[in-house]
């Protein structure tokens, strides 16, 4: 599940996948529009562009920085955030996060329907 509190994106995935040709591991959530936190100083940013195991992130002050996938962590979504499902059978589904129940998330889609996703 990717969350989007400020019109940007965040993701709450946890699976790892190898980045092609880089030899490094990157989490499923390491993608554009995801809200991340820099590990070195806890500043938050949004991934704007991915190049292999590197990403250009936009900081809250609109400046940009290039980081490696291991230098950032995903900001977990909160209830009422806009989210994008990034794994499982419902990849691409967007909606407002109503709640998380164990490994399931309940989303309210733009058409006002509710959906349970893994």
FENKAZI-V932739 format. One record per residue. RES is the residue in one small letter. SS is DSSP state (helix for helix, strand for strand, loop for the rest). NEAR is the number of other ideal C-beta (glycine too) atoms within 8 Angstrom. Layout:
BEGIN
res: [RES,RES]
ss: [SS,SS]
near: [NEAR,NEAR]
END
This chain:
BEGIN
res: [x,x,x,x,x,x,x,x,x,x,x,x,x,x,x,x,x,x,x,x,x,x,x,x,x,x,x,x,x,x,x,x,x,x,x,x,x,x,x,x,x,x,x,x,x,x,x,x,x,x,x,x,x,x,x,x,x,x,x,x,x,x,x,x,x,x,x,x,x,x,x,x,x,x,x,x,x,x,x,x,x,x,x,x,x,x,x,x,x,x,x,x,x,x,x,x,x,x,x,x,x,x,x,x,x,x,x,x,x,x,x,x,x,x,x,x,x,x]
ss: [loop,strand,strand,strand,loop,loop,loop,loop,strand,loop,loop,loop,loop,loop,loop,strand,strand,strand,loop,loop,loop,loop,loop,loop,strand,strand,strand,loop,loop,loop,loop,loop,loop,strand,strand,strand,strand,strand,loop,loop,loop,loop,loop,strand,strand,strand,strand,strand,strand,strand,strand,loop,loop,strand,strand,strand,strand,strand,strand,loop,loop,loop,loop,strand,strand,strand,strand,strand,helix,helix,helix,strand,strand,strand,loop,loop,loop,loop,loop,loop,loop,strand,strand,strand,loop,loop,loop,helix,helix,helix,loop,loop,loop,strand,strand,strand,strand,strand,strand,strand,strand,loop,loop,strand,strand,strand,strand,strand,loop,loop,loop,loop,loop,strand,strand,strand,strand,loop]
near: [14,17,18,14,10,5,4,10,13,18,16,13,12,6,7,7,8,9,12,5,5,8,5,10,8,10,12,12,13,11,11,8,10,15,15,14,12,14,8,4,4,6,8,10,14,11,16,9,7,9,6,8,8,10,14,11,15,9,11,6,4,5,6,8,9,7,10,8,14,6,8,15,6,14,10,7,13,8,7,6,12,11,18,14,15,11,8,7,5,9,8,6,11,10,11,9,17,10,7,8,6,4,3,9,15,12,17,10,11,5,4,5,6,8,11,7,12,8]
END
